[in-house]
Amino acid sequence: MSRRIALISYFTIALPALACSSGDSSPPDVGPASGPAGSTEVVLTKDALPATPAWEQSADVQADRIILPVKGSEDAVASVVPGKVLVGARSDLPGTKNPEGFLVRVTSVARDGDNLVVMTAPAVLTDAVAQGSFSIDQAGVDFNEAGGTATQNEGSVSKKFHYALTPRDLYSFAEEVTGTSGVASVNGKIAIKEGHFDFTPTLSYKVDVLKTLFGGGGFTLKAEGDLDAALTVTADVVAAAGGQIDASYAKLIGGQPVTLFQGSPKGLPNVKLGPLNVSSSASLKIEATCSLKNTGGEAHAEGGVAVSGSATATATYDGSWNNSLDHSLTGTPSFTYSADGRFNGDCRLDATMSIKLFGAATSSVKVGAYARLAASAKDASGAEADVSCDLVAGAQGDFDGKLSAFGFNLGEKSINLFKVEWSADACSGTTVDPAPVDPDGDRLCATKTETDLYCGSELGASDENKNKRYECVEGKFFGVDVCSSCERTADQTVCNP
């Protein structure tokens, strides 16, 4: 059976005459009402200045200025003066220099031959509009610049975003390590083996500024759709031929997002707000974020996550923020491991859909799948043993709203829309775990639940143990380094030999 696949972006925005413009808490001066007969009245501020059609099509929009042709807009030139808020829709002409539209405040104007050079500063919607509402409703936005599919369902064409993950390195390192066995050349990397991301997002939100200003309801976001994501990665930490990794060696790899796909903005239909043309756009980004911490020797691992199903998440502001989730998501992690030490890792695959108004960020929804693992030996004497695992798969959705772009007093808000996790036992492999050399270790590490290295002085150790470096994994002690001095820097714990 065909799946319905669509992206809908829907805004309902009411801008009352009491709405505040940026940088000024007083009510804006307003101009005459304008708008179609029988519609919600649109009231512009006295500073609002609609761009002419010629300017919208030919504007050269830059970070701090807009260059406008005089020809075809001679009657409007005299209106462009400092203080005015110039509003124009994007141009869809090939090679346009106005791809997002513009909403800017004029700071100065100069004539340069047949052009006006208008110096500008950022503006928000309430700088131009004192009262009014508009909505945008667009289905079937196609993000498939990297290839994809379109399906026919009940007489309408809708779009499905499909991204195939191809093998590639995400993170790598090479370093010389000195240990009790001498100097060893150590290499490591995390790489994508395979995967895919199929996403059918629907995003809608409504804003009522009048309610928001007076502390009542005012904001509702709804994100829904199907998700079918899978990611398999490999991780290796190895010593060069003839080398040996010391038992005290610890290495953290990765942790930073790697962009796999960054789509260009897709224009949503321009809409009328009285005499103003309003432009918005949507874009999609796919990222992978993985990290691996290996301690005490070589490691070879392969793991991943698969999540599928559908979800509907809603966030509402009515004096306080609330959110709800209805879903049929299921997830499964997998992991195999072979090493001489211990291993902690996590990996996630995220899609972020962002909405912009006149090129300014207004909101984004991030939806992703992830797997998290902590593996350790059952036998702490140093003998090879079966791996015991804390293995989890999950799906998470987050909303990030920069509502200040509209001029709203809600400012910026980040909300976790949902987080669903599934535990699994699908973990296999073997490890060798060095025996503890400090019987005080478990007591000290019990105060720390993170996976990290700590100086004894941070853990409240006795004088004889203050200059030791402890490895604490989920509140348990696994190893220690004896240092001449141990100190914490901004991003690591240093054991000076």
C-alpha positions in Angstrom: 0.0 0.0 0.0 1.3 3.4 -0.9 2.4 5.6 2.0 1.3 9.2 2.1 4.4 11.4 2.1 4.2 15.2 2.6 5.7 18.3 4.1 3.3 20.9 5.3 4.4 24.2 6.8 1.5 26.2 8.2 1.7 29.5 10.1 -1.1 31.5 11.6 0.2 34.7 12.9 -2.0 37.5 14.5 -0.2 40.8 14.9 -2.2 43.1 17.2 -1.7 46.9 17.3 -0.2 46.4 20.8 2.6 44.2 19.5 6.1 45.5 20.2 8.6 46.3 17.5 12.2 45.3 18.0 14.1 47.5 20.4 11.1 49.5 21.5 8.5 48.6 24.2 6.0 51.3 23.2 3.1 50.6 20.7 4.2 51.2 17.1 2.9 54.1 15.1 0.5 52.8 12.6 -0.5 53.7 9.1 -3.8 53.2 7.4 -5.5 49.8 7.4 -5.2 47.9 4.2 -6.3 44.5 2.9 -9.0 42.8 0.9 -12.6 43.6 1.8 -14.1 41.2 4.3 -10.6 40.0 5.4 -9.0 40.4 8.8 -7.8 44.0 8.9 -4.2 44.6 8.2 -2.6 47.6 9.9 0.9 48.6 8.9 3.3 50.7 11.0 4.1 54.2 9.7 7.6 52.9 8.8 6.4 50.0 6.6 7.5 50.4 2.9 6.4 47.7 0.4 9.0 47.0 -2.3 8.0 47.5 -5.9 7.7 44.5 -8.2 10.8 45.7 -10.1 12.8 45.8 -6.9 11.7 42.3 -5.8 12.8 40.8 -9.1 16.1 42.7 -9.5 17.3 43.5 -5.9 20.9 42.6 -5.0 20.5 41.6 -1.4 23.7 41.7 0.7 24.4 41.4 4.4 24.4 45.1 5.1 22.8 46.6 2.0 20.4 46.2 -0.8 21.2 47.6 -4.3 17.9 48.6 -6.1 17.4 49.6 -9.7 15.8 53.0 -10.2 14.3 52.2 -13.6 10.7 51.1 -13.3 10.4 52.4 -9.7 11.0 56.1 -10.1 7.9 57.1 -8.2 9.0 55.0 -5.1 12.6 56.3 -4.9 11.7 59.3 -2.8 10.0 57.0 -0.2 13.2 55.1 0.6 14.6 57.2 3.5 16.4 56.2 6.8 14.0 54.7 9.3 11.7 53.0 6.8 11.2 49.2 7.0 11.6 47.8 3.5 9.7 44.6 2.8 10.0 42.5 -0.4 9.3 39.0 -1.6 12.0 36.7 -3.0 12.6 36.4 -6.7 12.5 33.0 -8.4 14.3 34.1 -11.5 17.4 32.1 -12.5 20.5 33.6 -11.0 18.6 35.9 -8.7 20.5 37.8 -6.0 17.3 38.0 -3.9 16.6 34.3 -3.1 15.0 34.8 0.4 13.2 38.1 0.2 14.0 41.0 2.5 12.7 42.6 5.7 15.2 45.3 6.7 15.3 48.8 8.3 16.9 51.5 6.1 19.9 53.3 7.7 21.1 55.4 4.8 20.5 55.8 1.1 22.9 56.9 -1.8 22.4 57.1 -5.5 25.0 55.3 -7.6 24.3 55.8 -11.3 21.1 53.9 -12.2 20.9 52.3 -8.8 20.0 53.1 -5.2 22.5 51.7 -2.6 20.4 51.2 0.5 22.3 50.5 3.7 20.3 48.3 6.1 19.9 46.8 9.6 17.9 43.7 10.6 14.2 44.1 11.3 11.4 41.9 12.5 7.8 41.5 11.3 6.3 43.7 13.9 8.5 46.6 12.7 6.3 46.6 9.6 3.0 45.1 10.7 1.0 46.3 13.7 -2.0 44.0 13.2 -2.9 41.2 10.8 -2.6 37.5 10.1 -1.4 35.3 7.4 -1.0 31.6 6.8 1.2 29.3 4.6 0.2 25.8 3.6 2.4 23.9 1.2 2.4 20.2 0.6 4.9 18.1 -1.3 8.1 20.1 -0.8 10.8 18.1 -2.5 14.2 18.0 -0.7 15.6 15.3 -2.9 18.6 17.0 -4.4 20.6 13.9 -3.7 18.0 11.6 -5.4 14.7 10.4 -4.1 11.2 9.3 -4.9 7.8 10.7 -5.4 4.7 8.6 -4.8 1.1 8.9 -6.1 -1.5 8.6 -3.4 -5.3 9.2 -3.8 -4.8 11.5 -6.8 -2.2 13.8 -5.3 1.6 13.7 -5.7 3.5 14.0 -2.5 7.2 13.7 -1.8 9.4 11.4 0.2 12.9 12.3 1.3 15.2 9.4 0.9 19.0 9.5 1.6 21.3 6.5 1.2 24.3 6.5 3.4 27.5 5.4 1.6 30.7 4.2 3.3 32.8 7.1 4.6 35.1 8.0 7.5 33.5 10.2 10.1 36.5 10.7 12.5 40.1 9.5 12.5 43.4 10.1 14.4 47.0 8.9 14.5 49.4 9.5 17.4 52.5 8.2 19.1 51.9 6.9 22.6 54.5 6.2 25.3 53.7 3.4 27.8 55.3 0.8 29.9 56.0 -1.2 26.7 57.7 1.7 25.0 56.4 4.0 22.2 53.6 2.7 20.0 52.0 4.2 16.9 48.2 4.2 17.5 45.6 4.8 14.8 41.9 4.9 15.1 38.7 5.8 13.2 34.9 5.7 13.2 33.4 5.0 9.8 29.9 4.6 8.3 29.4 1.1 6.9 25.9 1.5 5.6 22.5 3.0 6.3 19.6 5.1 5.1 17.2 7.8 6.2 13.7 7.9 4.9 11.7 10.8 6.2 8.1 12.0 5.6 7.8 15.2 7.8 4.8 17.3 8.4 5.3 20.5 10.3 2.6 22.9 11.4 2.5 25.7 13.9 0.2 28.5 14.9 1.0 31.7 16.8 -1.5 34.2 18.3 0.5 37.2 19.5 -2.4 38.8 21.3 -2.7 35.8 23.6 1.1 35.6 24.0 1.5 39.2 25.1 -1.1 38.8 27.8 0.2 35.4 29.0 -2.5 33.2 27.7 -2.2 30.4 25.0 -0.6 31.5 21.9 1.7 28.9 20.4 1.1 25.4 19.1 3.5 23.3 17.2 2.7 20.0 15.6 5.3 17.7 14.1 4.3 14.4 12.6 5.3 11.9 9.9 7.0 8.5 9.2 10.6 7.7 10.0 12.6 4.8 8.7 16.3 5.2 9.6 19.2 2.8 9.9 22.9 3.3 10.6 25.8 0.9 10.9 29.3 2.1 11.9 32.6 0.5 12.5 35.2 1.7 15.0 38.8 0.6 15.3 41.7 1.6 17.6 44.9 -0.3 16.7 48.6 -0.2 17.2 51.0 -0.4 14.3 52.7 -3.7 13.6 55.1 -4.6 16.5 53.5 -2.0 18.8 51.5 -2.6 22.0 48.9 -0.2 23.6 49.6 0.3 27.3 46.9 -0.8 29.7 46.6 2.8 31.0 45.9 4.2 27.5 42.5 6.0 27.0 41.2 7.7 23.9 38.1 9.6 23.0 37.2 9.9 19.3 34.5 11.9 17.7 31.6 13.7 19.4 31.1 16.5 16.9 28.3 16.4 14.3 29.3 15.5 10.7 27.0 16.9 8.0 26.1 14.3 5.5 23.5 16.3 3.5 22.7 20.0 3.5 19.8 20.9 1.2 19.4 24.3 -0.3 16.3 26.3 0.9 13.1 25.4 -0.8 10.8 28.4 -1.3 7.3 28.1 0.1 4.6 30.1 -1.7 4.7 33.9 -1.2 1.6 35.2 0.6 0.0 38.6 0.9 -0.2 40.5 4.1 -2.1 43.6 3.0 0.2 45.3 0.4 3.2 43.3 1.7 4.5 40.1 0.1 5.8 37.6 2.7 8.4 35.0 1.8 9.4 31.9 3.7 11.5 28.8 3.0 12.2 25.3 4.3 15.5 23.4 4.3 16.7 19.9 5.4 20.0 18.8 6.9 21.2 15.2 7.7 23.9 14.8 10.4 25.7 11.8 12.0 27.3 12.2 15.5 29.3 9.4 16.9 31.8 9.0 19.8 34.0 6.2 21.0 36.0 5.9 24.2 38.4 3.0 24.4 40.6 2.2 27.4 43.4 -0.3 27.9 44.2 -1.7 24.5 43.0 -2.3 20.9 39.4 -2.3 20.0 37.4 -3.4 17.0 33.6 -2.8 17.0 30.6 -2.7 14.7 27.3 -1.4 15.9 24.3 0.6 14.9 20.6 1.3 15.3 17.4 0.9 13.3 14.2 2.9 14.1 10.9 2.9 12.2 7.3 3.9 12.6 5.3 7.1 12.8 4.9 9.8 15.5 2.9 12.9 16.2 4.4 15.3 18.7 2.7 18.5 19.9 4.0 21.4 21.9 1.7 24.1 23.3 2.3 27.3 25.2 -0.7 28.6 27.2 1.1 30.3 30.0 3.4 27.3 30.4 4.9 24.8 28.0 3.4 21.4 27.5 4.0 18.6 25.0 2.5 15.3 24.1 3.4 12.3 21.9 1.5 9.7 20.0 3.7 7.1 18.3 4.2 3.6 16.9 8.0 3.8 16.8 10.1 0.7 17.3 13.9 0.6 17.6 16.6 -2.0 17.7 20.3 -1.6 18.5 23.1 -4.0 17.5 26.7 -4.4 18.5 29.7 -6.7 18.2 33.0 -6.1 19.9 36.5 -7.5 20.2 39.1 -5.7 22.2 41.8 -5.8 24.9 40.3 -3.1 26.9 36.9 -1.5 27.6 34.5 0.4 25.4 31.9 3.1 25.6 30.2 4.5 22.5 27.2 6.2 21.0 26.0 7.1 17.6 23.1 9.0 16.2 21.6 10.0 12.9 19.5 13.2 12.8 17.4 15.1 10.3 16.7 18.8 11.0 14.0 20.7 9.1 14.3 24.5 9.4 11.8 27.2 8.5 13.0 30.8 7.6 11.0 34.0 7.2 12.8 36.4 4.8 15.9 34.4 5.3 15.9 34.7 9.1 15.6 31.5 11.2 12.3 31.1 12.9 12.1 27.4 13.9 13.4 24.0 13.4 12.5 20.4 14.3 15.2 17.8 14.7 14.2 14.1 14.5 16.7 11.3 14.9 17.6 7.7 15.9 20.5 6.8 18.2 22.2 3.9 19.9 24.2 4.0 23.2 26.5 1.4 24.6 28.7 0.7 27.7 30.6 -2.6 27.6 32.8 -4.1 30.3 34.1 -7.4 31.5 32.4 -9.5 34.1 35.7 -10.8 35.3 37.8 -7.9 36.8 40.8 -10.1 37.4 42.1 -9.6 33.9 41.0 -12.9 32.4 39.1 -12.9 29.1 35.4 -12.9 29.7 32.1 -12.4 28.0 31.1 -8.8 27.5 28.3 -7.4 29.6 26.4 -4.6 27.9 24.2 -1.7 28.6 22.8 -1.3 25.1 20.0 1.1 24.2 18.3 2.3 21.0 16.3 5.5 21.0 14.4 8.0 18.9 14.2 11.7 19.8 12.6 14.8 18.5 13.4 18.4 19.5 11.9 21.8 18.6 14.0 25.0 18.5 12.1 28.2 18.0 13.6 31.7 17.4 10.3 33.5 17.7 12.0 36.8 18.0 12.2 36.9 14.2 8.4 37.7 14.3 8.9 40.3 17.0 7.3 38.1 19.6 8.0 38.4 23.3 8.5 34.6 23.7 12.0 35.0 22.3 13.8 31.7 21.8 12.6 28.3 23.1 14.0 24.8 22.9 11.6 21.9 23.7 12.2 18.1 23.8 9.1 16.9 21.9 9.7 13.2 22.6 12.3 10.7 23.6 11.6 7.0 23.4 14.2 4.3 24.2 14.4 0.5 23.9 16.9 -1.7 25.7 18.4 -4.8 24.1 20.8 -7.7 24.8 22.1 -8.0 21.2 25.7 -7.5 22.3 28.5 -10.0 21.7 32.2 -10.1 22.0 35.1 -10.5 24.4 37.4 -8.3 26.3 40.4 -8.4 28.7 40.0 -6.1 31.7 43.1 -5.2 33.7 42.8 -5.9 37.4 42.2 -2.9 39.7 45.4 -1.8 41.4 43.8 0.5 44.0 41.3 -1.1 46.4 40.0 2.5 47.2 38.9 3.0 43.6 35.3 1.9 43.8 34.6 4.1 46.7 36.0 7.2 44.9 34.4 6.5 41.6 31.0 5.9 43.2 30.6 9.7 43.3 30.9 9.9 39.6 28.4 8.5 37.1 30.0 9.9 33.9 32.5 7.9 31.8 35.7 9.9 32.4 39.1 10.2 33.9 39.5 12.0 37.2 42.4 13.1 39.4 42.3 11.7 42.9 42.2 15.2 44.3 38.9 15.8 42.5 37.4 12.7 44.1 38.4 13.4 47.6 41.2 10.8 47.8 43.7 10.5 50.6 47.0 12.3 50.3 48.7 9.2 48.9 46.2 8.9 46.1 45.7 12.6 45.2 48.1 12.4 42.3 46.6 9.3 40.8 44.4 9.4 37.8 41.3 7.2 38.1 39.0 5.9 35.3 35.4 6.0 36.4 32.8 4.2 34.2 29.2 4.5 35.3 30.2 4.9 38.9 32.6 2.0 38.9 36.4 2.0 39.1 38.4 0.3 36.3 41.9 1.5 36.3 44.4 4.0 37.7 47.5 5.9 36.5 50.2 6.9 39.0 51.3 10.5 38.1 54.0 12.8 39.5 51.1 15.3 39.3 47.5 15.1 38.1 45.6 18.2 36.8 42.4 19.0 35.1 42.5 21.3 32.0 39.6 22.7 30.0 38.9 19.5 28.1 41.0 16.7 29.7 42.6 15.2 32.8 46.4 15.3 32.4 48.7 12.7 34.2 52.2 14.1 34.2 54.8 11.3 34.2 
